Every structure is written in C-alpha cells, then in structure tokens.
Amino acid sequence: MTVVNGEDLIYEDRPTRRSADPFADIPTESSARRVILEPGPRTPHLHPHSEEIVYVAEGRGRVWIDGVQHPVRSGSWVRIPPGTPHATLAHETLTLICFFPHESLDHNIEELDLPLEIEEEDTP
C-alpha cells in the first residue's frame, strides 16, 4: 500500500495544464493524475493505449470529446474511450482526478495541435 498526501504532490507543466502523478516513483499497472486547469484556450490530446476516467473534484467547465463539448461541474464523472481526442476546458479553475489502466501516462499520451476555445455557459 502507498499513501501520498496532497501537499506532497509535485506538479509539472504540460501543454495548457498543470499535472501531478502521485505514484510517479512507484512501479504500478495503472496511473493517476491530479490536474489543475485555468480558464483559457486548450489543445486536445488522446491516450492510444487505454481509456481515461475523469472525476471533476472542483470547478465548472466543458469536456470536449471528439468535437462535441459537454458541460461538467464538481462531482461529474467522464469516461473517455481509448484513442479518442479530448480536452477539458475551464469556465473557472478546475481540479480533475484522472485514472488510467496503463502503467505510464508518459507512454500513453499524444498531444494534438488543435487549439480549442470553450463554448459559452448554458443559461436557464
């Protein structure tokens, strides 16, 4: 068993997001990330070797999946199939918890050169 406290996470800057791998130094068969997104343009990416499960821990925004934006907020869950282009865009600071049934995100990510802007928020 391994326990990592949130204050011990080390963040790295990735294109358009900050990301921390709580188990970076431990050989595992799966991986996880805590991702912080600020409002602004994003570029999508994909994971060729596994699906991704995303839990929105804080904030509001939209998840762009293969060309369609869907609203998400704190408490939302998203499942992204393997090889599907996607990105999460923030209306406000978003904190995401991402899970991958693959041992290394570094060997399971392809960044795409397609700048995205968030759609306006839905109004009642």
Secondary structure by P-SEA (a helix, b strand, c coil): ccccccccbbbbbcccccccccccccccccccccccccccbbbbbbbccbbbbbbbcbbbbbbbcccbbbbbcccbbbbbccccccbbbbccbbbbbbbbccccccccbbbbcbbbbbcccccc
